[in-house]
Amino acid sequence: MKEEEKRPFSAIAESGLKKYAGGVARRYELMDELLRGIRDGNEYQALQALRIRNGIRVPGLLKDELMEWKFDLIQTKALIIQELRRIRVIDVLLEDIHTGFTQRIYEAANVEECRRIGEEMVVRFCSLNQLKAISSYSLLVQKILLTVDMDLSQTLTLQYFAESLSVNRSYLSNLFRREVGMTITDYVTDRRIRTAADLLLTTSNPVKTVAKQVGIMDVHYFSRLFKRKMGVPPSEYREAKR
């Protein structure tokens, strides 16, 4: 007979309860670490806390493992958003990202997909925290920066911004260059290429699709821009980094 079977039921139950309570307590501690990483914009700390926490599973109210993961992700997202609002990260960005991740969580087909969504969520919210510095720019420049970060797939030219903001092109161009240190075109291109680099490493999408996702329809032009910025063509970058 196994040692576990020789012990009285009450002792086994007490041991199980202590283990359960210990697991719950540790998960709370790790959530605090995760939120601290988000608050500090420390992606490494936040991801480490999330991964360790994911490895400590405790029985929940739901019998379905996938539903448990989804419920936990929804709770985690809500706590992160609450923390970011507390430190005054811009609400319009939070709302868009909140909606997108909620949809992805509901549509997740398995636990591994939930795990991946959780990590992507943490990375995205950590990068958002860095936008607190946007408040130091003028209102016009803030609007440009936010628009670029929200959707790179649309047309993002000086003409587009001048018309949408109802201001003179020359004035807007000079204002942006003075405050940001580069032209609107250079800033948009930089954001597109850096986002494309992330997509190449985190998705299996073809280079042509990645180019379109960041607003560049001509894949050959995209490849030239990417090589100029990153030193190698997109396909080589993906292969080398992986």
C-alpha positions, -999 to +999 in steps of 0.1 A: +000+000+000+013+035-009+022+058+019-006+082+009-031+054+013-020+046+048-027+081+061-061+090+076-085+107+053-084+138+075-046+141+072-048+137+034-075+163+032-055+187+054-024+182+033-044+188+001-059+219+015-025+233+025-012+226-010-042+243-025-039+273-003-002+276-010-008+275-047-034+302-045-012+324-024+017+320-047-005+328-077-015+360-060+021+369-053+030+363-090+001+384-101+015+413-080+049+407-097+032+407-131+014+440-124+045+456-111+063+446-144+035+461-164+035+493-142+073+496-147+072+487-184+094+457-176+084+431-202+109+405-189+096+406-153+060+406-164+065+376-187+085+356-162+058+361-135+031+351-160+049+319-171+056+308-135+020+316-125+007+296-155+027+266-142+008+267-109-027+256-116-052+251-088-087+235-091-113+261-099-151+263-100-152+252-137-146+216-147-135+224-182-097+232-183-100+255-214-128+275-198-106+278-166-078+293-188-101+317-205-117+328-173-082+334-158-071+354-189-102+376-187-094+383-150-058+390-157-066+414-185-091+433-163-064+437-135-038+449-160-062+474-175-072+486-140-035+491-132-027+510-164-057+533-159-045+539-124-012+552-137-030+572-164-022+553-196-044+567-223-079+551-222-086+552-260-057+528-265-068+505-237-103+502-250-092+490-285-067+465-271-092+453-245-118+446-272-093+428-295-079+405-268-114+397-254-125+384-288-093+363-292-098+348-257-133+338-265-123+322-298-093+303-284-095+267-293-071+252-268-049+258-238-018+264-258-035+292-277-046+307-244-010+306-231+002+323-263-026+350-260-016+357-224+020+363-233+011+385-263-013+405-240+015+411-215+039+423-241+013+446-257+003+462-224+040+466-214+047+486-246+015+507-239+029+518-206+058+536-224+032+558-240+028+578-208+056+600-221+032+611-250+017+636-226+048+657-229+040+665-266+016+690-279-019+679-285-015+677-323+016+656-321-001+633-295-029+627-319-004+617-347+015+593-324-017+577-311-030+572-346+002+556-358+003+532-329-034+522-333-034+513-370-004+511-392-024+496-421-040+529-432-025+558-452-004+578-428+011+607-447+017+643-438-012+652-461-035+628-444-027+642-409-029+678-421-064+672-435-077+651-406-064+676-380-074+707-401-040+723-399-014+737-423+010+711-437+041+731-432+031+740-397+024+704-388+056+691-404+078+716-385+060+710-352+064+673-355+100+675-365+108+699-336+091+678-309+099+642-321+132+648-338+123+633-372+098+638-400+063+622-399+073+600-429+104+588-411+085+581-379+058+561-396+083+541-416+103+533-385+072+521-367+061+500-397+094+483-400+098+476-363+062+462-361+069+441-392+100+427-375+078+416-345+052+400-369+079+381-387+090+365-354+056+360-338+036+348-368+040+325-398+024+350-422+041+353-456+063+384-460+037+398-484+010+396-458+032+412-431+039+441-455+002+447-460-004+444-422+019+474-417+005+494-445+029+487-473+012+472-504+044+467-525+063+438-511+095+447-531+094+482-517+088+468-482+118+444-486+140+473-496+129+494-466+133+465-442+168+457-454+178+494-451+165+495-415+173+460-402+204+451-423+189+420-439+158+412-460+127+401-442+130+364-449+166+363-437+157+382-406+130+357-397+153+327-403+183+342-384+163+352-354+144+319-351 
